[in-house]
Amino acid sequence: MKTLIICKSIHHGNTKKIADAMAEVLNADVIEPEKINPDETKKYGLIGFGSGIYFGKHHKELLKLVDKISGKNKKAFIFSTHGIDLPLYHKILRNKLKNKEFNIVGEFSCRGYEDYSVFKLIGGINKGHPNKEDLENAKKFAENIKKYR
């Protein structure tokens, strides 16, 4: 089956770097959520959903797309980049995917450069992230979920 990675990456392109690293391993198509017709997702057996984390959750465009698609008999993985480590970032997206009957086969997250709001005052946080190690970890993650394609 084919693999699709749906990724919303704004500001610094952090999440797109992670999506591209995973796509290289999975031979996946990468597309933004607002650029795909929900019916197109039917031709993929494994779908990755990722974005930066905005106010504790994935980007609204990604969440809106999930509301429009069916996950019956499909496998999914979740990924994100974030400024600060908090364990609940994937909860809203994970619940939406489960409610749409997706089988979630894995989750990946790493730090990303962030200079939004108060972080701008101090020159940002996580400069240089995702770095080479983060990209290698994303590739290892992708290698581990290849079996689900």
ABEGO torsion letter per residue (X at the ends): XBBBBBBBBBGAGAAAAAAAAAAAAAGBBBBBAAABBAAAAAABABBBBBBBBBGGBBBAAAAAAAAABBABGBBBBBBBBBABBBAAAAAAAAAAAAAAGBBBAEBBBBBBBBABEAAAAAGEBGBGOBBAAAAAAAAAAAAAAAAAX
